[in-house]
Structure formats: structure tokens, C-alpha cells
Amino acid sequence: MPESIEQYIRRKNIERFRQCLKTTIDEAERSALLRLLAEEESKLPVEEKSETARQPHAGPDGG
């Protein structure tokens, strides 16, 4: 089944937030990104949640 535009945007937001977390060192910005990421992930269908849970939230040092 093709994904809806909302699912597509949500998935792209998650990718973007994870990318930003790899380079952001400011704690306030990291906190905001983690909150936004959690919000978007909570809206995913159950089958997508298990897939995104396997992708780590990288810290500013890349790990």
C-alpha cells in the first residue's frame, strides 16, 4: 500500500532530525531535536516503529 503524504513527511522529518543530531552540540538544540524526534516516532504505525527503533540516535561525536 502506498504511504500517505503525512507518513512520507513524518519519515522525512525523522531522517532530518537524526541527521541534525549527528552534528548538533548545543544541549538546548539537542533536547529540542530529541523531543521532536520522539513526537514524530510516536505517530508512526506500529510496523514502522520497530524499524526506526533499530536506527541509533547518534551523538555529536558520531556514536
N, C-alpha and C positions, 0 to 999 in steps of 0.2 A: 504494500500500500504506500503510495507517495506521502511524504511528510507534508504537513500544513506549513504555511508561511510562518506561523508562530513557533512551530517546532524548529524550523530552519534558523530563525533569528535567535532563538534560545540556544541552539547548538553553537552558532557563531559567537554569541556573547560568551559562552563558556570557554571556547577556544581563545578568545581575545583576553579574557580575564586571566586565564592560565599563562598566556604569553607575557602579559604585563607583570605577573607575579615573579617571573624569572628575572626581571631586571629592576624591579622597584625595591629600594632600600628604605624609603621613608615609612616608618611604622604606621602612621595615620593612613597613608595611602594603601599600604598592605592590608590593614584592617578593613578598610572600605572595600577593597577588591575581594577579600575573603568573604565578607558579608554578601556582596553582590553575587559572587560565585555560588555560595550556598543557597541563596534565593532562587537563582536560575536552575540549579540542580534539583531543588525540591519540586520544581514544576515539571520535571521530565517524567515521561511514562516509566513505569516500573522496569521494563526491559532495557531502557536506555540508562537508568540509574546504575545498574550493576556494571555496565560497560564503562561509564565515566568514573566509577569508583576505582577502577584499575589504573587510572591515569593519575600519577602523583602530582601534588601541588608543590612545585619546585620553589625553593627559597632563593634569595638574592645571590647565593653562592652556586646556584645551579643544582642543588641537591635537596 
